Amino acid sequence: MPKRTRFTTWRPLATAAAAALMATLLTPAAAHAAPRGSEPVHSYENAIREAVWVDTGLDGDGDGRADRVAVDIVRPREPARQGRKVPVIMDASPYYSCCGRGNESQKKTYDADGRVVQMPLFYDNYFVPRGYAVVGVDLAGTNRSDGCVDVGGRSDVQSAKAVVDWLNGRAKAYTSRTGTTRAEAGWTNGRTGMIGKSWDGTIANGVAATGVKGLKTIVPISAISSWYDYYFQQGAPLYDSGPEWLSDYVDSPDARAKCGAVQQKLVDGAPRTGDWTPLWTERDYVRAARKVKASVFLVHGMQDLNVRMKHVGQWWDALAKNGVERKIWLSQTGHVDPFDFRRGAWVDTLHRWFDHELMGYDNGIDHEPMADIERHPDQWTTSRVWPPNGTRAATLHPDRGSQAGVGTLGLRRGHGTGTLTDDPDLGETDWAAQIDKPTPEKAGFVTRPLSRDLRVSGSSQVTVTARPSTPTAHLSAVLVDIGPGTIRDYADGGEGITTLTDRTCWGASTAGDSACFKATRAKTTDVDYTIVSRGWADLGNHASDLKGAPLTPGKRYTITLDLAATDHVVPQGHRLALIVAGTDKGLIDPPTDRPKLTLDLSRTSARVPFVGGTAAFARATTGAAFTTPDAGFLDGVRNPRTTHRVPEGSQ
């Protein structure tokens, strides 16, 4: 990993000069008492609330007019009166009218003049009194905007980029959707931070990948980094429909009437074969990471089965390669906002992050650990950098064990074969529950009990060599921590949280926009095993991640599956398992056939990043000979839900 660079502290020249002057006049004690952050000194009730429509320069709906996207603004009145300019916190979303934002599904509401009354979430309540403007952008084709939703493509990204351009004096905006009266952004200094969960955070990634000037930081929460990897992984379909379903899900009624051509392009450009097409290239922000100038504060649930952790690993690595300043929080939850799993710490950290990045406060956040990781429910640890220094991949080999169908996992190359028959009615929880028992749908391999803790940190790869019995075959590879623990119940409807009835308040309120939100607590469950990381592939993609081909039954193929990034400590006394199987029920769709696969164990391996590398694994697995336990049924979370997901919540 490249060496972490310091933040560049920014302050307006006038502010810097004033600070230098004051430092010569004040006593050391008085100078030391200078504020370290923004304070809630402005009136939220009297804040300016307005709407503008920004010209995107596109005509996605084909009506002969450039599309305009609606931008709702809440900003403090006092700086405007004093001639001071303010920075912007922006959330660009397709969900402001169709589905709502946050744990309580809040939607925008308006007064009779079309000014926003309720801006969803706490951002405006908390940050406007502290001197920020908060901006909510309706993506093209949603709510009060023109155009069409193109699911992460040019229209989606341009919806928000054009607003950043307008805030910096480079684009046009109007006071109405169809009028000619121009609106100027003279009240802002142009310094913009984007934030949002899921699709909203995905747009922040996409806009950052354009390198647009004025975007200083992004805070993507549970966000997509490449849309292909939302729908497929290495050719294996993760859902039974494509982006056209999602577009229709959020389109406004006006967009549905006009956007048939865009819908058809989504169908044509995203074939269910899983082949890579130009549509996916346009929606791959990872490849454009070299353009990112904004800092990135990334938040994700390590058990997110909606926007899966693969999005984190590839985006994080690309940002690191390009020297982007980064910070990361990894929780045990599924697809959950940090406001709902670590509320107090989140608001404080986000406040300090924006103060540093957008207002230039030297508050020390740049000297703090890069990573916060939830090790147990509500128990967090930190890493100075992530993955930690000294993390190196060890190559592990599956081998036959003393009992047929129950293999071992270690550093010596394996031999012989293993077999499995795809059963689309079973998945990772079924496989792990019977790890010590031979079952036909999986091949399982387990280390001896660990003599010391072993930390996995980063992204793994599993190389599988197999002979299929049919022309189509899908593969799953799963790393599992075998041993008792208490974890967040990410398979529950709340994906690791329980929503309570009492409320906590974060900022100022008005009659139409309360700063008080329902409290939550961790939803936990006791388990006998924990899924650590997962990956999937279509064996037909053995020669290329970009295009699949039919298989020749009986022929040997080798493919490397990318497993999702994670950070997990396998405790002393537990075992680490590798499972290779076919269809992972609820997480990938089955192939056309129901293949039997014969694994060549001498050509099958896993590269797993351990803190301490191969030596750490060797030390942890050197101990008494392992005695196979009674082949009982192990308890875990319930099977992943198979309802159609969208990158927003658990619909």
Secondary structure, DSSP 8 states (H G I E B T S, - for coil): ------------HHHHHHHHHHHHHS-HHHHHTS-SS----S-STT-EEEEEEEE-S--TT-SSS--EEEEEEEE-HHHHHTT--EEEEEEEES-TTTT-BTTTTB--EE-TTS-EEE-SSSHHHHHGGGT-EEEEEE-TTSTT--S---SSSHHHHHHHHHHHHHHTTSS-EESSSS---B---TTEEEEEEEEEETHHHHHHHHHHTTT-TTEEEEEEES--SBTHHHHEETTEESSSS-HHHHHHHH--HHHHHH-HHHHHHHHHHS-TT----HHHHHTBSGGGGGG--SEEEEEEETT-SSS-THHHHHHHHHHHHTT--EEEEEES-SS--GGGTSHHHHHHHHHHHHIIIII----SGGGS-SEEEEEETTEEEEESSSS-TTEEEEEEEEEEEEETTEEEEESS---SEEEEE--TT--HHHHHHTTTS--TTEEEEE----SS-EEEEE--EEEEEEEESSS--EEEEEEEEEEEEEEE-TTSTTSSEEEEEEEEE-S--BTTB--EEEEEEE-EEEEEEEEEEEEEEEGGGTT-SS------TT--EEEEEE---EEEEE-TT-EEEEEEES--TTTS---SS--EEEEEGGG-EEEEEEETHHHHHHHHT-SS------------------S--BTTB--
